[in-house]
């Protein structure tokens, strides 16, 4: 008889998201309850959360969450930060001892803003300067890993079941208008603290259920634009693709969905002329950023959240709405456990982006 860990389960992993379109800040308790319902989709080798709106008192500063292997890497990284940033506040991220969370690294949080002289000398815009500094830390400073770097948001992740990760980071003490969560069942890569989801860069965060067969082509393409994929997982590449297409190229999220989950050519051929021209351009302009293989993802960003399936819908995803709240999860039970009386519930089609924004509706 096969036991857990002795058989590959490619449909494993769970994702969940909660979003308040009015910007109401809610406790992390709800998202922990939601993701815990899908416990059997995980195996204890990775869990994590992203939250938006949790640092209103520091909303104008970048919040760096950093793992350290030890004090040597911490000292080297802090010296780098002091040379490039004004550090407004720094502290250990509050945690509690939790059964199931072991081998804990040093976990620190820094609220920073780029030094004006360094920013001016770099001739980069502020976000590109910060992104390059994050890449440099993660590739050049051994034992240091910046796993969250946005404003008024934060990623919290570890090796463990997601409900244990939420307890470990005391997420019930945080409040945000957007929460995403992930329970990991690694299929091709090891379970380790840096490899847990979400993956993030600046304000973008991604949780992902699936397996990307186009990873090598995607990775080689995105690395041509200065990104470095060092974290041994395909989800890292998705995060950088979204950052590149949105922040650097200027595509909107619907256009991005038409790149990474592009319609088939036979579908494009049947579109009205204007739509056909747009999708033809996107497929021809960014062919190596098409993501193939089964996936469902939740993308968090400043002021919004996007859900997207692969174009064949090989992974489950359910959306529910109640008043100003939007809930998205791998399974409907993960929504019903926190909101039984939904106004609307449906499953998006393959390649159909569901985008919610503050003071806006589902699109």
N, C-alpha and C positions, 0 to 999 in steps of 0.2 A: 504494500500500500504506500503510495506517495504521500509524503508529509510536506508541510509548509517549508519552503526553501529548497525543496528537491524538484520542483516543477516550475517552469517559467509561466507566468500569468500575464500575457501581453495586454489584457484589458484592465489591469490593476490601476490604482491611483484614483483619488477622488478630489473634486474641486467644488468649492462653494463660494458664493459672493452675496453680499448684502449692500444695498445702495439706497440712500435717502435723497430723493430728487430735491427736497426742500432744504437740504443741508443739515438736517437734524442730526446731532451727534449721539450715537448709541454705544452702549458698553460692548466690550468684546465677548461678553457671556453668550450672546446669541450665536455668533459665528462658531464658537467652540462647540456649542450644543449641536449646531447643524452638521459640522464636519465629523463629530463623534458618532453620529448616526450611521455614517458610512465606514465604520471602523474596519470592517472586513476587507475593504479595498486597499488597506495599507498593510504593512508588515513590520512596522516599528523602525524602519530604516530611514525615515525622513518625514518631517511635518513642518508646516510653517504658515505664517499669516502676513498679510500686508494691510496696513491701516492708513487712512487718509483723514486729515483734520485733527490729528492727535496732539500736535504741538502748537496750539494757537499763540502761546506766549513767545515762541521762537519762530513764527511762521515766515519771517524774512530771511532765515538762515538755513543753510544746508545741514541736514542732520545725518552725520556719518555714523553708521553702526559698524563696528569693526570686531572681527575675531582675531585673537592673537594666540600663537602657540606658546608664547612665554614672554618674559620681561625684556629680553634682548630685541625681539621683533617689535615690541611695543615702544621701546625707547627709540629705535630707528624710525619707526613710522611717525611718532610724535615730533621728532626733529624735522622730518619732511613737512608735516602739517604746519609747523611753526614758520618754516621758510616760505610757505605759499599762501597761508591763510591767517586771518585773525580768528583766534579761538575764543568764542564768546563764553562757552561753558563746556566742561567735560566731566564725565562721571562714569562709574560702572553702570551698566544697564541693570535695573533691579530684577532679581530672580529669587525663586525659592527652591529649596531642595525638593525634588520630585522623583518618586519612584519611576524608574524607566528612563530617566535622563541621566546619562553617565558620561564620563570622559569629557567634562565641560571645559572648553577653552576659556581664556580671558575674554570678556565681552564688554566693550566700552562704547560710549556714545559721545560724540563731539558736535556741537553746534558751531558752524564756521561760516565765514564769508571770505572770498578771495582778497588778498592784499592788493590794494589799488595799483601799487608799483609793479607787482608781478603780473597782474592782469593787463596793464598797459604795455609792458614789455613783451608780453606774449602775442599781442596783436590778434587775440582771439576774443570771441564774445564770451560772456561769463559762463554759460552752460557748457560750451566746448572746453573751456579752461578747466572746469570742475571735472568733466568727463575724462579728460586726458590725465588729470591728477589721479583719479580713481584707477584708471588703467595702469598707470605707472606704479602705484602702490601694489596692486594685485599681481603684477608681473615682475617687479624688481625687488620688492622687499619680502624676503623669505619669511614665511610664518605670519604674515599680516594679510587680511582679506577684508576689504570694504564690501559688505553685503547689502548696504542700503545707503543712498546718497541724495535723496530728494528733499524738498522743502515741505514742512508740515505733514510729513508722512514717515512711516517706518516699516521695515521688514523685521520679523522675528521668526527665526527658524532654528532647527536642531535635528539631531538624530533621535527619533522616537515617534510614537503615535501622536497625531496632531493635538488630541485633547490633553495629552501630557505636556506637549510643548506650550500650549496656551496657559496651563497652570504654572509651568516653570517660569514663564515670562510675566506672570501676573496680569494677563491681558484684561481681566475683568476690571482692572483699575484704570484702563484707558477708554477714551470715548472718541469715535470718529464717524464721519458721514458715509464712509465706504470701507468695507472689509472684504478681503478675499482670503481663502484658506486652501490648503493642499494636504492631502495624505498620500504619502509616496509608497509605491511598490516598485523599486528599481528593477528594470528588466535588462539593461545592457551596461549599466554603470554602477559603481560602488555606492553604498550608503555612507555618506560622511556629512559633517556639518555644513561645509561649503556647497555640497551637492543637493541639499534639501531645497525645496521650492518655498517661497517665490524667488525668482531671479529678478534683479532690479538694476537700473541705471538711471540716475537722476530721478525724475518723478514717475518713470515707467516701471511697472512690475508685472510679472507674468507667472501664472500658475498653469500647469499643463498636464493633461491626461492623454497619453498616447505614445507614439514612437515615430520619429521622423526618419524615413528612409532616404531623404534628400540631404541629410545632415552635412555630409562632407562637401557637397557642392555649395550649400548655403554657407558653411563655415569659411570655405576658401574665398567665396565672393565677399562676405562681410569683412574678412580680415584685410582685403585690399583697400578698405576705407579706414584703416587705423584701429579697428577693434581687435581684441585678442581673446580668443576662446580658450581658456585654460582650466575650466572647471569640470571637465569630463561629463558633460551632459548636453543634449540637444536643445534643451530649453534656454540655455544661455544664448544660443544663436538666435532664437526667436526674439528675445529681448532686444538684442542689438539690431536686428532687422527692423523692428518697430521704431526704435530710436532713430535709426538712419532714415527711414522713409518719412517719418513724421517731422522730427525736429530738423534734420539736415536737408532733406529734399523738399519738404513742405506738402506732402500728400496728406489729405484728410483720412480719417479712419475708414470710411467706406471705400476709398480708393486703395488703402492698404489691404483691406480684406480681399479686394479684387486682384491684388498681387500675390499674396501668400496663399489664398484659396481660390485661385483664378477659375472662372467658368471654362468648361471644355470648349474647344474651338467650334464644335458643331452647335453648341448653345449660343456662342457669340454670333455665328453666322445667321441665326434666326432673330437676332435683336433688331430693333429699329435703328436707323442709320446713325443717329447721334450716339446712342449707347454702344453700338457696334464699333464705332471709331474709337471711343474712349477705352473700351476693354481691349481692343486690338493694340492700341498704343501701350497700355500698361503691361500686357503680356510680352510685347516685343522689347520694351524698354528695360524690364526687370526679370528676364527669364530665369536667372539663377537664384532668385529669391522666392520662387514658387516652392511652397512646402508640400511635399508629398508624404503619404503615409497617414495612418489614423491619428487624429488629434482633436481635442476640444481644449480651448484656452480661455482664460479670463485675463484681460489686460486692465490693470489699474493705471490711472493717470490723473494729473491735477484737475479736479472737477468732473471726473467721469469714470466710466467703466465700460469695457467692450467684451462681449462674448462671441466666440467664433468656433464653428466646427470645420473639419476638413470638408472638401466639396462632395465627398461621397457619404458623409455623416456616418463614419465608422466608430464614433464614440458618442455615448449618450450625453444629452444636455437638456435640461428643463428650465423654463423661465416662469416665474409667478409674479403677479402684481397685486398689491393691496394698498389703496390710497396712494400716498407718495412713495411707497417702498417698492423696490424691485429685488427679487430673489432669484438667483441662478445657481443651479447645482447639477451634479452628475445624476442624481436621482431625486424624484419628487418627494420622497420621504424626508430628505434633508431640508426641504422647504416647509413641508407640513408640520414638522416638529417644532418650528418656531412661529408659523402662521398658518393656522388651519383654514381660516375663512378667506380664501383668496378671491379677488375680483376676477382674475383671469389667469389661466395657466396654459402653456403651450410648449411645444418642442420646435426650435428653429430648424429650418431646412439646412442641408449641407451647403456651406459657403455663405450662409446668410448671417451678416453681422447684426448683433443686437447691441445698440449703443445707447447708454443712458448718461445724461449730464445733469448737473445742478440746475434746478429751475426749468428743466426740460423733461420731455417724456421719452419713452422707449421708441427707438427708430428702426 
